[in-house]
Amino acid sequence: MQRNEALDGLRGFAALNVAIFHTILSIDESLVPRIVYGKYSDLSDAYSWATKIILKIFSGETAVFVFFVISGAVLFQSLMASKTAPFIETVTRFTIRRIFRIYPALIVCLLFIAVLAAVTGKAVNLTDLATNAVLYAFPINSVTWTLNVEMVAVVFILLAFFGWRSAGVAGLLGAAIAIWIFFRIPELPIAVLFKDFWGYFVFGMLIPTPAGNWVGSRLPIWSCLASLVVAIAFKGTIQTIAIALLVTSIYYGRSGAIGEFLMLPISQFLGRISYSFYLYNYIALVYLGQILQNDTWFKLRPIEAGLLASVFTVSLTVPAAYASMRWVELPAIRLGRLLTSWPGFTSRRVPNGA
């Protein structure tokens, strides 16, 4: 039940992928309908095919799905460590710690954007700031929509955990299916943004269970690379399964050289700063994108320009992300643990990462 550092490395490179993907698209936003979601039959030249391949390799969409599966696995692992504690106590502790994990770094980042906007003559509307801070809308930092998904997931992960406490894996699956059916009710105004991503969290939650252990312990080492290739190349259900198998193989140490790579110091560093990196990279790419969009050559060569610009956006983001991780994230996490460690809570320790 200890922290899985290889998953930290995977999370770090997923965040790096998002940064590169968004930097390329910030130069030419028409790439989204034309290339990212365009049909293969509409790719008329070699450059379009090369662009498609690069955007597949650095797909921010795929990286976000990886985030969701990892979250499902790590969060459910932490809940499983509290299986003997009273359910209400577990819910309270889990929710408080999750709030302190997500919101402090988010709010500080939004305030930083507001100050930067004011300095550059672009005042931020207080209503926009407030709605983004509570994750109701995302007018200040558009990438924070994924945090809405992560926070709404707390409610449904806890419901699935209740099913697991009641009947093990069968209870978890029963609760997950019931929630999925609930989401299929037409025009239901609940978890509108979240409901399309519930499946990723379900696959993630299954990973630390005995069922996930059974699968993970039988995966061949080569399956990690195969799962990665399939997750990059395809979309839909096959991609979801491939991402789940990728995370499972890494979770259970069946990832061979990929797992060793994810344990390297640079991989671990990226993993530690991944959340703040995800938040602050948006600032760098917005300002750099505004400059590059005005240059004809850059718009004609978005891949070369985007990959080159990524070097600058990443370089600018890393120091800010490190500062945020050290002086905002970690103190907030410690505060959340302190608030849930008073005598009203059990002394049982839960794994880091939640």
C-alpha positions as CSV (number, residue, x, y, z in Angstrom):
1,M,0.0,0.0,0.0
2,Q,3.0,2.3,-0.4
3,R,3.3,5.1,-2.9
4,N,3.9,3.8,-6.4
5,E,6.7,6.0,-7.8
6,A,6.5,4.6,-11.3
7,L,3.0,6.0,-11.6
8,D,4.4,9.3,-10.5
9,G,6.8,9.1,-13.5
10,L,3.9,8.2,-15.8
11,R,1.9,11.2,-14.5
12,G,4.8,13.5,-15.1
13,F,5.2,12.5,-18.7
14,A,1.5,12.7,-19.3
15,A,1.6,16.3,-18.1
16,L,4.6,17.0,-20.4
17,N,2.5,15.5,-23.3
18,V,-0.3,17.9,-22.5
19,A,2.1,20.8,-22.6
20,I,3.5,19.9,-26.0
21,F,0.1,19.1,-27.5
22,H,-1.4,22.4,-26.3
23,T,1.7,24.4,-27.5
24,I,1.3,23.0,-31.0
25,L,-2.4,23.7,-31.1
26,S,-1.9,27.2,-29.7
27,I,-0.1,28.1,-33.0
28,D,-2.8,26.8,-35.2
29,E,-6.1,26.0,-33.6
30,S,-7.6,24.8,-36.9
31,L,-5.5,21.6,-36.4
32,V,-8.1,20.4,-34.0
33,P,-11.0,19.9,-36.5
34,R,-8.7,19.3,-39.5
35,I,-6.1,16.9,-38.0
36,V,-6.9,15.8,-34.4
37,Y,-10.6,14.9,-35.2
38,G,-10.3,14.9,-38.9
39,K,-10.7,11.8,-41.0
40,Y,-7.7,9.9,-42.4
41,S,-9.2,10.2,-45.8
42,D,-9.0,14.0,-45.6
43,L,-5.2,14.0,-45.1
44,S,-4.1,15.2,-48.5
45,D,-0.3,15.5,-48.2
46,A,2.8,14.2,-46.3
47,Y,2.9,17.1,-43.9
48,S,-0.7,16.5,-42.8
49,W,0.1,12.8,-42.2
50,A,3.2,13.9,-40.2
51,T,1.1,16.3,-38.2
52,K,-1.4,13.6,-37.4
53,I,1.3,11.2,-36.2
54,I,3.0,13.9,-34.0
55,L,-0.4,14.9,-32.5
56,K,-1.1,11.2,-31.8
57,I,2.2,10.7,-30.1
58,F,1.8,13.8,-28.0
59,S,-2.0,13.6,-27.6
60,G,-3.1,15.7,-24.7
61,E,-6.5,13.9,-24.8
62,T,-4.8,10.5,-24.3
63,A,-2.7,12.0,-21.5
64,V,-5.8,13.3,-19.7
65,F,-7.4,9.8,-19.9
66,V,-4.2,8.4,-18.3
67,F,-4.6,11.0,-15.5
68,F,-8.1,9.7,-14.8
69,V,-7.2,6.1,-14.7
70,I,-4.2,6.8,-12.4
71,S,-6.5,8.9,-10.1
72,G,-9.0,6.0,-9.9
73,A,-6.3,3.6,-8.9
74,V,-4.5,5.8,-6.4
75,L,-7.6,7.2,-4.8
76,F,-9.2,3.8,-4.4
77,Q,-6.0,2.4,-3.0
78,S,-6.1,5.0,-0.3
79,L,-9.7,4.2,0.5
80,M,-9.0,0.5,0.7
81,A,-6.5,1.2,3.4
82,S,-9.4,2.6,5.5
83,K,-11.8,-0.3,5.0
84,T,-12.2,-1.0,8.7
85,A,-12.9,2.6,9.7
86,P,-16.5,3.9,10.0
87,F,-17.7,4.9,6.5
88,I,-18.7,8.5,7.4
89,E,-15.3,9.0,9.0
90,T,-13.6,7.7,5.8
91,V,-15.8,9.9,3.6
92,T,-15.0,13.0,5.6
93,R,-11.2,12.4,5.8
94,F,-11.0,11.5,2.1
95,T,-13.0,14.5,0.9
96,I,-11.1,17.0,3.1
97,R,-7.7,15.7,1.9
98,R,-8.8,15.8,-1.7
99,I,-10.0,19.4,-1.4
100,F,-6.7,20.5,0.1
101,R,-4.9,18.5,-2.6
102,I,-6.7,20.3,-5.5
103,Y,-7.9,23.7,-4.5
104,P,-5.0,25.6,-2.9
105,A,-2.6,25.3,-5.9
106,L,-5.5,26.0,-8.2
107,I,-6.5,29.2,-6.5
108,V,-3.0,30.5,-6.2
109,C,-2.5,29.8,-9.9
110,L,-5.7,31.7,-10.8
111,L,-4.6,34.7,-8.7
112,F,-1.2,34.7,-10.4
113,I,-3.0,34.8,-13.8
114,A,-5.2,37.6,-12.6
115,V,-2.2,39.7,-11.4
116,L,-0.3,38.9,-14.6
117,A,-3.4,40.0,-16.7
118,A,-3.7,43.2,-14.7
119,V,0.0,44.0,-15.3
120,T,-0.4,43.4,-19.0
121,G,-3.5,45.6,-19.2
122,K,-6.1,42.7,-19.4
123,A,-8.1,42.9,-16.2
124,V,-9.8,39.7,-15.0
125,N,-13.5,39.8,-14.2
126,L,-14.0,38.8,-10.5
127,T,-17.0,36.7,-11.5
128,D,-14.8,34.8,-13.9
129,L,-12.2,34.3,-11.2
130,A,-14.7,33.0,-8.7
131,T,-16.4,30.6,-11.1
132,N,-13.1,29.2,-12.2
133,A,-11.9,28.9,-8.6
134,V,-14.9,26.7,-7.7
135,L,-14.5,24.8,-10.9
136,Y,-18.0,25.8,-12.2
137,A,-16.6,27.3,-15.4
138,F,-13.1,27.8,-16.7
139,P,-12.7,31.3,-18.2
140,I,-9.4,32.0,-16.6
141,N,-7.5,28.7,-17.1
142,S,-9.3,26.5,-19.6
143,V,-7.3,23.3,-18.8
144,T,-8.8,23.3,-15.3
145,W,-11.9,21.5,-16.7
146,T,-10.2,18.3,-15.8
147,L,-10.1,19.3,-12.1
148,N,-13.9,19.6,-12.2
149,V,-13.9,16.0,-13.4
150,E,-11.5,15.0,-10.6
151,M,-13.5,16.7,-7.9
152,V,-16.9,15.4,-9.0
153,A,-15.3,12.0,-9.2
154,V,-14.9,12.1,-5.4
155,V,-18.6,11.6,-4.9
156,F,-18.9,8.6,-7.3
157,I,-15.7,7.0,-6.2
158,L,-17.0,7.0,-2.6
159,L,-20.3,5.4,-3.8
160,A,-18.3,2.7,-5.6
161,F,-16.2,2.3,-2.4
162,F,-19.4,1.7,-0.4
163,G,-20.3,-1.0,-2.9
164,W,-16.8,-2.5,-2.5
165,R,-17.1,-2.5,1.3
166,S,-20.5,-4.2,1.0
167,A,-19.6,-7.0,-1.5
168,G,-16.0,-6.7,-2.6
169,V,-15.3,-6.5,-6.3
170,A,-18.8,-7.5,-7.2
171,G,-20.2,-4.7,-5.1
172,L,-17.7,-2.2,-6.8
173,L,-18.8,-3.4,-10.2
174,G,-22.5,-3.3,-9.2
175,A,-22.2,0.3,-8.0
176,A,-20.2,1.3,-11.0
177,I,-22.8,-0.1,-13.4
178,A,-25.7,1.4,-11.5
179,I,-23.9,4.8,-11.7
180,W,-23.3,4.3,-15.4
181,I,-27.0,3.6,-16.0
182,F,-27.9,6.6,-13.9
183,F,-25.7,8.7,-16.2
184,R,-27.6,7.4,-19.3
185,I,-30.8,9.2,-18.2
186,P,-31.4,11.8,-21.0
187,E,-30.8,15.4,-20.1
188,L,-29.9,14.6,-16.5
189,P,-28.4,17.9,-15.1
190,I,-25.9,16.1,-12.8
191,A,-22.2,15.6,-13.4
192,V,-22.6,16.8,-17.0
193,L,-18.9,17.2,-17.7
194,F,-17.9,14.2,-15.6
195,K,-20.2,11.4,-16.7
196,D,-18.4,10.7,-20.0
197,F,-15.2,9.9,-18.1
198,W,-16.7,7.6,-15.4
199,G,-15.4,4.5,-17.2
200,Y,-11.7,5.6,-16.8
201,F,-12.1,5.9,-13.1
202,V,-13.8,2.5,-12.9
203,F,-11.0,0.8,-14.6
204,G,-8.6,2.6,-12.3
205,M,-10.4,1.6,-9.2
206,L,-10.3,-2.0,-10.2
207,I,-6.5,-2.0,-10.5
208,P,-5.7,-2.2,-6.7
209,T,-8.4,-4.8,-6.0
210,P,-7.9,-8.6,-6.1
211,A,-9.3,-8.6,-9.6
212,G,-6.7,-6.1,-10.7
213,N,-4.0,-8.0,-8.9
214,W,-5.0,-11.2,-10.7
215,V,-4.7,-9.5,-14.1
216,G,-1.6,-7.5,-13.2
217,S,0.4,-10.5,-12.0
218,R,-0.3,-12.3,-15.2
219,L,0.6,-9.6,-17.7
220,P,3.7,-10.3,-19.7
221,I,6.4,-7.6,-19.5
222,W,6.0,-6.8,-23.2
223,S,2.3,-5.9,-22.6
224,C,3.3,-2.5,-21.2
225,L,4.8,-1.4,-24.5
226,A,2.0,-2.9,-26.5
227,S,-0.6,-1.2,-24.4
228,L,1.2,2.1,-24.8
229,V,1.3,1.8,-28.6
230,V,-2.4,0.8,-28.8
231,A,-3.4,3.7,-26.5
232,I,-1.6,6.1,-28.8
233,A,-2.8,4.7,-32.0
234,F,-6.5,4.1,-31.3
235,K,-9.5,5.8,-29.8
236,G,-12.7,4.6,-28.1
237,T,-13.1,1.4,-26.1
238,I,-9.9,-0.2,-27.2
239,Q,-7.9,2.8,-26.2
240,T,-9.6,2.9,-22.7
241,I,-8.7,-0.8,-22.2
242,A,-5.2,-0.2,-23.4
243,I,-4.7,2.7,-21.0
244,A,-6.1,0.6,-18.1
245,L,-3.6,-2.3,-19.0
246,L,-0.8,0.2,-19.3
247,V,-1.4,1.6,-15.8
248,T,-2.0,-1.9,-14.4
249,S,1.3,-3.2,-15.8
250,I,3.2,-0.2,-14.2
251,Y,1.2,-0.5,-10.9
252,Y,2.3,-4.1,-10.5
253,G,5.8,-3.7,-11.7
254,R,5.3,-5.6,-15.0
255,S,6.6,-2.8,-17.2
256,G,10.2,-3.7,-17.8
257,A,12.4,-1.0,-19.3
258,I,9.4,1.4,-19.3
259,G,9.1,1.1,-15.6
260,E,12.8,1.6,-15.1
261,F,12.6,4.7,-17.2
262,L,9.7,6.0,-15.1
263,M,11.8,5.6,-12.0
264,L,14.7,7.8,-13.3
265,P,15.3,11.0,-11.3
266,I,14.1,13.2,-14.2
267,S,10.9,11.1,-14.4
268,Q,10.3,11.4,-10.7
269,F,10.9,15.1,-10.7
270,L,8.4,15.6,-13.5
271,G,6.0,13.4,-11.5
272,R,6.4,15.5,-8.3
273,I,5.7,18.8,-10.1
274,S,3.1,17.4,-12.6
275,Y,0.0,19.0,-11.0
276,S,1.4,22.5,-10.8
277,F,3.1,22.0,-14.2
278,Y,-0.3,21.2,-15.7
279,L,-1.7,24.4,-14.1
280,Y,1.1,26.9,-15.0
281,N,2.0,25.6,-18.5
282,Y,-1.3,27.1,-19.7
283,I,0.0,30.6,-18.9
284,A,3.2,30.2,-20.8
285,L,1.6,28.7,-23.9
286,V,-1.1,31.4,-24.0
287,Y,1.3,34.3,-24.1
288,L,3.8,32.6,-26.4
289,G,0.9,31.4,-28.7
290,Q,-0.3,34.9,-29.1
291,I,3.2,35.9,-30.4
292,L,3.6,32.9,-32.7
293,Q,0.1,33.1,-34.2
294,N,1.0,36.5,-35.8
295,D,3.9,34.9,-37.8
296,T,3.0,33.4,-41.1
297,W,5.9,30.9,-41.2
298,F,5.0,29.5,-37.8
299,K,1.4,29.0,-38.9
300,L,2.6,27.2,-42.0
301,R,4.9,25.0,-40.0
302,P,2.9,24.4,-36.8
303,I,4.7,21.1,-35.9
304,E,8.2,22.4,-36.2
305,A,7.2,25.7,-34.5
306,G,5.2,23.9,-31.8
307,L,8.0,21.5,-30.9
308,L,10.5,24.3,-30.8
309,A,8.1,26.5,-28.8
310,S,7.5,23.6,-26.4
311,V,11.1,23.9,-25.2
312,F,10.4,27.5,-24.1
313,T,7.0,26.8,-22.6
314,V,8.4,23.8,-20.6
315,S,11.5,25.8,-19.5
316,L,9.3,28.7,-18.3
317,T,6.8,26.4,-16.6
318,V,9.2,24.2,-14.6
319,P,10.4,26.8,-12.1
320,A,6.9,28.1,-11.5
321,A,5.7,24.5,-11.0
322,Y,8.5,23.6,-8.6
323,A,7.8,26.7,-6.6
324,S,4.1,25.9,-6.5
325,M,4.7,22.3,-5.5
326,R,7.1,23.2,-2.7
327,W,5.4,26.2,-1.2
328,V,1.7,25.6,-2.0
329,E,1.0,22.0,-2.8
330,L,3.0,20.3,-0.1
331,P,2.0,22.7,2.8
332,A,-1.7,22.3,1.7
333,I,-1.4,18.5,1.7
334,R,0.2,18.5,5.2
335,L,-2.5,20.8,6.4
336,G,-5.2,18.5,5.0
337,R,-3.6,15.6,6.8
338,L,-3.3,17.6,10.0
339,L,-7.0,18.5,10.0
340,T,-7.9,14.9,9.6
341,S,-5.5,13.5,12.2
342,W,-7.2,15.0,15.3
343,P,-8.7,12.6,17.8
344,G,-12.0,12.5,16.0
345,F,-10.3,10.5,13.2
346,T,-8.5,7.2,13.5
347,S,-4.7,7.1,13.5
348,R,-4.6,4.8,10.6
349,R,-2.2,6.1,8.0
350,V,-3.2,6.1,4.3
351,P,-0.8,6.1,1.3
352,N,0.4,9.3,-0.2
353,G,-0.9,10.5,-3.5
354,A,-4.6,11.0,-2.8
